[in-house]
Amino acid sequence: MCVIELEPCEVWILTAPKARKPYTCECCAARIAPGDRYHRTFSVFEGTPTVGRNCAACEADIAAFAEAHDGTRSHPDYFVQMLGDCIDDGDEDSERQWKPMLEAIRARRP
């Protein structure tokens, strides 16, 4: 299993609102349409606030990955890179477990 080392954020708030306007998932670049439920991550890291949005499918992937890595969650815009790094740095089990997830995310891209 790969080792994930991320610096903790000062603030991390995850919510699941309904979109009032169109957004783009920051993981797979799929469209989030008005009325769709999406996941919003608000964080403050080193004094800089950021907001990330991801679709429900990517949220399921992020949650599954986090569960397997002691609860370590990635910001939506960094998840694909973190997943790829885990595949590259991990053992054969990591590649077998996470490569299909990465391919599914890439397949959702428009």
Buried (B, 14 or more C-beta within 10 A) or exposed (E): EBEBEEEEBEEEEBEEEEBEEEBBBBBBBBEBEEEBEBBBBBBEBEEEEBEBBBBBBBBEBBBEBBEBBEEBBBBBBBBBEBBBEBBEEBEEEBBEBBBEBBEEBEEBEE
